[in-house]
Amino acid sequence: RRVAEALRARLVRNARHKHASGLIEKALRSVDVELGNTIVDELFSNFDTVQSLIRNQFGMYVLKDITLLPQYTNKVRSSLESLSADLQGSKQGRKLLELLATLD
């Protein structure tokens, strides 16, 4: 929990960082639901934030990991629907859309 709280200080920046992104992924699997929802809400808080994650290799890893966690799938789906054009523009984005489609 302490690690997750520390990562929240610069959450979007950390989500795009090579090493910190992996810590965010691990933290989301181990923290309580309340803190996990807070982190996911912050990552999907606005269009620009989500777009910056989509355009970054490590941000995409975080998005994919969140998508695979059942408690966050619906939040991810609703947030990414409006960004499907951006997702189609990159290889990783297309893979994320395919991943969402397989979860239906």
N, C-alpha and C positions, 0 to 999 in steps of 0.2 A: 504494500500500500504506500509506503514511503517513497519508493522508486516511482510509482505512478504519479504521486503528487508532485514530485520533483520534475518529472517529464512534462506535466501540465503547464509549468511556468512558461515554456516556449513550445507549446504542443505542435503547432504547424511546422515550425522550423525543425523540431526534432523528428517529426514524421518524414521529413524529406532528407534526413541525415542517414548516412550509411549504417552506422552502428546504433544510433538511438531509435531508428525505425523498428529494428528487431526487438528492442526493449519494450516499445509500445505494444507490439504484437503479443509479446509474452505477458505483459501487464494486463492486457484486456482478457486474457484467458484465466488469470488468477485473481483479479480483484472482485470485490462484491458488485452486484448488479447496479447499485446506485452510482458508484464511481465509474464503472464501465459505461453506463448510459451518459454520464456527464462528459466523459472523454469523447465518445462518439458524437454527441450533440455539438461539442466544440469543433470537431473536425468537419462536420457537415453544417456548420452554422450559417454560411453564406456561399454564394455562387463562386466568388473569387478564391475562397479557401479550397473548395473542392477542385476547382480548375487547376490550382497550383499543385495539388497532390496528383491529379491525373497526368500532368505534364512532367512529373518527376519519377524516375525509376523506383526509388525507395518509397515514395508516397504511394505508388501503385501497389507495392507489396503490402503496405498497411491496409489499403482499400480492399485488396483481395482477401486478406486475412479476416478483416471485419466482416466481409461478405459471407465467409464460410462459417462464422460463428452464428448459430441459429437465433440467438437473442437479439442480434442486430440486423439480420437480413432484410426485414421490412423497412427499417430506417434507411438502409443503403439503397434499396430499390427505389424508394420514393425520391430520394435525393438525386440519384443518378439518371432518372428518367428524363429530366430536363437537360441533361448534359450528354445525351446519347450521340449528338452530332460530333462533339469533341471526342468522345470515346471512339467513334468510328474512324477518326483521323489518325489513330496510333495503333500499333500492333498490340501493345499492352491493353489499351482501351477496348479493342475488339475482343481480346481474351476475357476481360472482365465482363463484358456484355454476354459472352457465351457462357461464362460461369453462372451469371444470374439466370440465364435461360434454362440451364440444367437444373437449377434449384426449384423450378416451378413444379 
